[in-house]
Amino acid sequence: MDSNDNEYDQPLSKREKLLRIKSKAKEVKMVVLSQVHDSSSSKKETARVTRINGLFPNTVNPVVFSAPMLGTANGRLAAEVSLGGGFGFIPGGYNFSPPSPSSGVPSPSAPDHLAQLSNELTVARKLLGLQEATLTPLPVGVGFILCHDSTATHFIERVIPVLQDHSPQAVWLFAPRVEDVAGGVIKEIIERLHDNGFVVFYQVGNVKGVREAIRDGADVVVAQGTDAGGHQYVRGAGTMSFLREAVEVVKRENIEREKKGEGGVMVVGAGGVVDGWGVVGALALGAEAVVMGTRFIMATEATTPDFRRELIAKTEDGALSTFKHTVMDDIQGSTIWPEVYDGRAIVGDSVEDHLRGVPAEENIRLFKEAAEKGETSRMITWAGSGVGLVNKVQPAGEIVREVREEALQRIKELQTLF
């Protein structure tokens, strides 16, 4: 037992817990920044401490978060992003059901996402050099998809203990069922996460979602425009217009909170950001940091099949080469997503057939036949509209540093215009 373990026995307010995270996170900064390559330039890049830096002291401005992409992101990727001065998220999945009493393991149709998460968090702690510092919070986050029915019945009892065991600094929530939002399930989950000292990110795709995230207690609103790859709101807007309005809504809310002596909510931008130019655009619209997903699908550490890397690398013109719809889930038999969500993917043979009017049943049959033969032309590859700018495989830390340097250079160039 650590000599100061007994301090955790005392009851703490939510605010005190968050302050304790910041204090403990200083230890993380010393450990992690000592491993960041080119630390001298990192110090020069950090002009001032922002609210994001205050919560996550390992980060270097402008801050890049890697998205918790299920099936693609992992503990190694998240750790390398954080070592590069960004902040990485690990996917925690959507199935929180307990194992079957008879077998002790979930059925094939109900993967044990929490066991996988625990393994990935252990990997991240080791890579970050914190395996012996078990009381030190990990400078990574965990993302959960909330549209499975086990969210209401098992999230608190099964997820919270895993998070307590591994101590990631942040938790990212996305895609709750309408009834769970209306019924207070998500609000209770956020309260319990705050009780345990976690910073809560809440991904939304329209202003209605922004207001729900604020009402239910989110610390950081992830404003995801429809330029994003993967799953998102059916009724959303492009990143430029939505992010700007989301920032304005949060700004007004923060004015009221300041009057009450309460802390403010932060906004990070997501959707179509793949390089430093996109980062500068999001910052100009009022975001305090950005999230990138598609760019990290190409990270060396990502769990990405070679055929998807090759497809992304050769894809151009995201406006024509990607498609946003629910049909991709229908084709591959994904049934967890409520009707308010769809997704953006690269146009392949399955999507082409859909656009040509091939009946759904026939499209599904062709998809299954191709999968059985090991053919990939009909597979679904999620990617954002910025995919045409993503054409090389790189280590995750290198991506973070390159994007940051591009953003800083672009900012300098813009200054010469005025």
C-alpha positions in Angstrom: 0.0 0.0 0.0 1.2 3.5 -0.8 1.8 5.6 2.3 -0.9 8.1 1.4 -3.5 5.6 0.4 -5.7 6.6 3.4 -6.4 10.0 1.9 -8.7 8.2 -0.6 -10.8 6.9 2.2 -12.2 10.4 2.9 -15.4 11.5 1.1 -14.7 14.1 -1.6 -16.9 16.4 -3.6 -17.0 16.2 -7.3 -15.0 19.4 -7.6 -12.4 18.1 -5.1 -12.0 14.9 -7.1 -11.4 16.8 -10.3 -8.8 19.0 -8.5 -7.2 15.8 -7.2 -7.0 14.5 -10.8 -5.2 17.7 -11.8 -2.7 17.4 -8.9 -2.0 13.7 -9.6 -1.8 14.5 -13.3 1.3 16.5 -12.7 3.1 13.3 -11.9 1.9 12.0 -15.3 3.3 15.0 -17.0 6.8 14.5 -15.5 6.8 10.8 -16.5 5.2 11.2 -20.0 7.0 14.4 -21.1 10.3 12.8 -20.2 9.6 10.2 -22.9 8.3 12.6 -25.6 10.8 12.9 -28.5 12.0 16.4 -29.3 11.0 17.7 -26.0 12.9 20.9 -26.5 10.7 22.0 -29.4 7.6 20.9 -27.5 8.5 23.4 -24.8 8.7 26.2 -27.4 5.4 25.2 -28.9 3.5 25.7 -25.6 2.9 29.4 -25.4 0.4 29.3 -22.5 -1.6 26.8 -20.4 -5.1 26.4 -21.7 -8.0 24.7 -19.9 -7.3 21.5 -21.8 -3.7 21.6 -20.7 -4.9 22.1 -17.1 -6.8 18.9 -17.2 -4.3 16.9 -19.3 -0.8 18.3 -18.5 1.0 16.0 -20.9 -0.6 17.8 -23.8 1.1 20.3 -26.1 -0.8 23.0 -28.0 -2.6 22.8 -30.3 -4.0 19.6 -28.8 -5.0 16.7 -30.9 -7.2 13.9 -29.5 -7.4 10.6 -31.2 -10.9 9.2 -31.5 -11.9 5.9 -29.7 -12.6 4.0 -32.9 -13.9 0.6 -32.1 -12.0 -2.1 -33.9 -9.2 0.4 -34.9 -7.9 2.3 -31.9 -6.2 0.4 -29.1 -4.0 0.9 -26.0 -0.8 1.2 -28.0 -2.1 3.8 -30.3 -3.6 5.9 -27.5 -0.3 5.7 -25.5 1.7 6.9 -28.5 -0.6 9.8 -29.2 -0.2 10.9 -25.6 3.5 10.5 -25.7 3.5 12.7 -28.8 1.8 15.5 -26.8 -1.7 14.7 -27.8 -4.3 12.7 -25.9 -5.3 9.2 -27.0 -8.6 7.4 -26.4 -9.1 3.7 -26.2 -12.5 2.2 -27.3 -14.4 0.6 -24.5 -17.1 -0.9 -26.8 -20.9 -1.1 -26.3 -21.6 -4.4 -24.6 -21.6 -4.2 -20.8 -23.6 -7.3 -20.1 -22.1 -9.8 -17.6 -20.8 -13.1 -18.8 -23.2 -16.0 -19.3 -23.7 -17.8 -16.0 -23.3 -21.2 -17.8 -20.1 -20.5 -19.7 -18.6 -17.7 -17.8 -18.0 -15.8 -21.1 -20.2 -13.7 -23.3 -21.8 -15.3 -26.4 -20.2 -14.6 -29.8 -23.0 -12.1 -30.5 -22.1 -10.3 -27.3 -18.4 -9.7 -27.2 -16.7 -9.1 -23.8 -15.7 -5.5 -24.5 -14.8 -4.8 -20.9 -12.2 -7.6 -20.8 -10.7 -6.3 -24.0 -10.7 -2.8 -22.6 -8.9 -3.9 -19.4 -6.2 -5.6 -21.5 -5.7 -2.4 -23.7 -5.4 -0.2 -20.6 -2.8 -2.5 -19.2 -0.8 -2.2 -22.5 -1.1 1.6 -22.4 0.1 1.8 -18.8 3.2 -0.3 -19.6 4.0 1.8 -22.7 3.7 5.0 -20.7 6.1 3.7 -18.1 3.5 3.8 -15.4 3.1 0.1 -14.6 4.6 0.6 -11.1 2.8 3.9 -10.4 -0.6 2.2 -10.1 -2.1 5.2 -8.3 -1.1 7.6 -11.0 -3.9 8.3 -13.5 -3.2 7.3 -17.0 -2.9 10.1 -19.6 -5.4 8.4 -21.9 -9.1 8.2 -22.1 -11.8 5.5 -22.8 -14.7 5.9 -25.2 -18.0 4.1 -24.9 -20.9 3.6 -27.3 -24.2 3.8 -25.3 -26.9 2.6 -27.6 -26.8 -1.0 -26.4 -29.6 -2.0 -23.9 -26.9 -3.0 -21.4 -26.1 0.7 -20.8 -29.1 1.2 -18.6 -28.8 -2.1 -16.8 -25.1 -2.7 -16.4 -22.9 0.3 -17.2 -22.5 1.6 -13.6 -22.1 -1.8 -12.0 -19.6 -3.2 -14.6 -17.8 -0.3 -16.2 -17.1 1.9 -13.2 -15.0 -0.8 -11.5 -12.9 -1.3 -14.6 -12.2 2.4 -14.8 -11.4 2.5 -11.1 -8.9 -0.3 -11.5 -7.0 1.4 -14.4 -7.6 5.1 -13.7 -7.7 6.7 -17.2 -8.1 10.4 -17.0 -11.2 10.8 -19.2 -14.3 9.0 -20.4 -15.9 9.7 -23.7 -19.6 9.0 -24.2 -21.5 8.7 -27.5 -24.7 7.5 -29.1 -27.1 7.1 -26.1 -30.6 5.8 -26.8 -33.2 8.6 -26.8 -35.1 6.9 -23.9 -31.9 6.7 -21.8 -31.3 10.5 -22.3 -35.0 11.3 -21.5 -35.1 8.9 -18.6 -32.0 10.3 -16.8 -29.8 7.2 -17.3 -27.0 9.2 -19.0 -27.2 11.9 -16.4 -26.8 9.3 -13.6 -23.8 7.7 -15.5 -22.1 11.1 -15.8 -22.7 11.8 -12.1 -21.1 8.5 -11.1 -18.2 9.2 -13.4 -17.7 12.6 -11.8 -18.0 11.0 -8.3 -15.0 8.9 -9.3 -13.0 11.8 -10.7 -13.2 11.2 -14.4 -13.4 14.1 -16.9 -16.4 13.4 -19.2 -16.4 14.0 -22.9 -19.8 13.8 -24.7 -19.9 13.5 -28.5 -22.9 15.1 -30.2 -23.9 16.1 -33.7 -26.4 19.0 -33.4 -27.3 21.8 -31.1 -30.0 19.8 -29.4 -27.3 17.3 -28.5 -25.0 20.1 -27.2 -27.7 21.3 -24.8 -28.4 17.7 -23.6 -24.7 17.2 -23.0 -24.5 20.4 -21.0 -27.6 19.6 -19.0 -26.4 16.2 -18.1 -23.1 17.4 -16.8 -20.5 16.9 -19.6 -17.1 18.6 -19.0 -16.1 18.6 -22.7 -18.5 18.7 -25.7 -17.2 16.9 -28.8 -18.9 18.7 -31.6 -18.8 16.3 -34.5 -19.8 17.6 -37.9 -21.1 15.4 -40.7 -17.7 15.5 -42.4 -16.7 12.8 -40.0 -16.2 9.2 -40.8 -18.0 6.4 -39.0 -21.1 6.8 -37.0 -22.8 10.2 -36.4 -26.1 11.9 -36.2 -28.4 11.5 -39.2 -29.7 15.0 -38.7 -26.4 16.9 -38.3 -24.6 19.7 -40.1 -21.2 20.2 -41.6 -18.3 20.8 -39.2 -17.8 24.5 -40.1 -21.4 25.6 -39.3 -22.1 23.2 -36.5 -18.9 23.7 -34.6 -19.3 27.5 -34.7 -22.9 27.3 -33.4 -21.9 24.7 -30.7 -19.2 27.1 -29.5 -21.7 29.9 -29.3 -24.2 27.8 -27.3 -21.5 26.7 -24.8 -20.2 30.3 -24.6 -23.6 31.5 -23.4 -23.9 28.7 -21.0 -20.5 29.4 -19.5 -21.4 33.0 -18.9 -24.3 31.9 -16.7 -22.1 29.3 -15.0 -19.5 31.9 -14.2 -22.1 34.0 -12.5 -22.8 31.1 -10.2 -19.1 30.4 -9.6 -19.3 27.1 -11.6 -16.7 25.8 -14.0 -17.2 26.1 -17.7 -17.7 23.5 -20.4 -15.1 23.1 -23.1 -15.7 22.3 -26.9 -13.4 20.3 -29.1 -14.1 20.0 -32.8 -14.4 16.8 -34.8 -15.2 15.9 -38.4 -13.0 16.2 -41.4 -9.9 17.3 -39.6 -6.9 15.4 -40.9 -4.0 17.9 -40.9 -2.7 21.1 -39.4 -4.8 23.3 -41.7 -8.0 21.6 -40.4 -6.7 22.2 -36.8 -6.3 25.9 -37.5 -9.8 26.1 -39.0 -11.4 24.4 -35.9 -9.5 26.7 -33.5 -10.6 29.7 -35.5 -14.2 28.6 -35.1 -13.7 28.5 -31.3 -12.8 24.9 -30.5 -10.2 24.5 -27.8 -8.7 21.4 -29.4 -9.5 18.9 -32.2 -10.3 15.2 -32.6 -9.0 13.2 -35.5 -10.2 9.7 -36.5 -9.5 8.9 -40.2 -5.9 10.1 -40.0 -5.2 7.6 -37.1 -6.7 4.7 -39.0 -3.5 4.9 -40.9 -1.3 4.9 -37.8 1.2 2.1 -37.6 -0.2 1.1 -34.2 -3.8 1.0 -35.4 -5.6 -2.3 -35.7 -6.2 -1.7 -39.4 -6.1 -4.4 -42.1 -3.8 -3.8 -45.0 -6.6 -3.6 -47.5 -8.1 -0.7 -45.6 -4.8 1.1 -45.4 -4.4 0.7 -49.2 -7.9 1.8 -49.9 -7.7 4.9 -47.7 -4.3 5.8 -49.2 -5.5 5.8 -52.8 -8.9 7.4 -52.2 -9.4 10.9 -53.4 -12.2 13.5 -53.5 -14.0 12.7 -50.3 -17.2 14.5 -51.5 -17.6 11.8 -54.2 -15.7 8.9 -52.7 -17.5 8.8 -49.4 -21.2 8.2 -48.6 -23.3 9.0 -45.5 -26.2 6.6 -44.9 -27.6 3.8 -42.8 -27.3 1.3 -45.6 -23.7 0.3 -44.6 -24.9 -1.0 -41.3 -27.8 -2.9 -43.0 -25.4 -4.6 -45.4 -22.9 -5.8 -42.8 -25.7 -6.7 -40.3 -24.9 -4.2 -37.6 -28.1 -3.8 -35.5 -27.2 -1.8 -32.4 -27.6 1.7 -33.9 -30.8 3.5 -33.3 -32.5 5.3 -36.3 -31.1 8.7 -35.3 -27.5 7.5 -36.3 -26.0 6.7 -39.6 -22.4 6.6 -40.8 -19.9 7.8 -43.5 -17.8 5.3 -45.4 -15.8 5.0 -48.5 -17.8 4.0 -51.5 -17.1 0.4 -52.4 -19.0 -2.2 -54.4 -21.7 -2.6 -51.8 -22.5 1.1 -51.7 -22.2 1.4 -55.5 -24.9 -1.4 -55.8 -27.1 0.4 -53.4 -26.8 3.6 -55.4 -27.7 1.7 -58.5 -30.9 0.4 -56.9 -29.8 -3.2 -56.1 -32.4 -4.6 -53.5 -31.1 -4.7 -49.9 -31.5 -8.5 -49.7 -29.4 -9.1 -52.8 -26.8 -6.6 -51.6 -26.5 -8.4 -48.3 -26.2 -11.8 -50.0 -23.4 -10.5 -52.2 -21.7 -9.0 -49.2 -21.8 -12.4 -47.3 -20.6 -14.3 -50.3 -17.6 -12.0 -50.8 -16.7 -12.2 -47.1 -16.8 -16.0 -47.3 -14.4 -15.9 -50.2 -12.1 -13.4 -48.5 -12.8 -10.7 -51.0 -12.6 -7.1 -49.7 -14.2 -5.0 -52.4 -17.6 -5.2 -50.7 -16.3 -4.5 -47.2 -17.3 -1.3 -45.4 -14.5 1.1 -44.6 -15.5 4.0 -42.4 -13.7 7.3 -43.3 -14.4 11.0 -43.2 -14.7 13.4 -46.1 -11.1 14.5 -45.6 -9.9 11.1 -46.7 -8.4 12.5 -49.9 -5.7 14.2 -47.8 -4.7 11.0 -45.9 -2.3 9.0 -48.0 0.5 7.6 -45.8 1.1 5.2 -42.9 2.9 6.8 -40.0 3.5 6.2 -36.3 0.8 7.8 -34.2 3.2 10.1 -32.3 4.7 11.3 -35.6 1.2 12.1 -36.8 0.5 14.2 -33.7 3.8 16.1 -34.0 3.4 16.7 -37.8 -0.1 18.0 -37.5 0.9 20.3 -34.6 3.9 21.7 -36.6 1.7 22.2 -39.7 -0.9 24.1 -37.6 1.8 26.3 -36.0 3.3 27.1 -39.4 -0.1 27.9 -40.9 -0.8 30.3 -38.0 2.5 32.1 -38.6 1.6 32.4 -42.3 -1.8 33.8 -41.5 -0.2 36.5 -39.3 1.5 37.9 -42.3 -1.8 38.8 -43.9 -2.8 41.4 -41.3 
